[in-house]
Amino acid sequence: MIDTKGITLIALIVTIVVLLILAGITLNLLLGENSILKTAKDAQIAQKLAEIEDEANLIYTGIKIEQHKNKPEVTPTISLEEVIAKLKPSDE
């Protein structure tokens, strides 16, 4: 009788095929159209936009408070240009 202590060529090929399938699925999840990396990038952009919106709201509120302190009888008004000017870095 032949002693068969080891893996056969068929078992090795099946193992390699399974690993290739798993690698393909993993690459698709990482680099595909709705991939994890694209979702993370979209979330990063959404977070940055939310930060900008919050900063603009804080500046807008601060300007309205300052205007109200100076002339409490007048309803405070502010233009979009004023908010954008406040958002620009001061070292320019």
Secondary structure, DSSP 8 states (H G I E B T S, - for coil): -----S--HHHHHHHHHHHHHHHHHHHHHHHSTT-HHHHHHHHHHHHHHHHHHHHHHHHHHHHHHHHHHH-TTS-----HHHHHHHHS-TT-
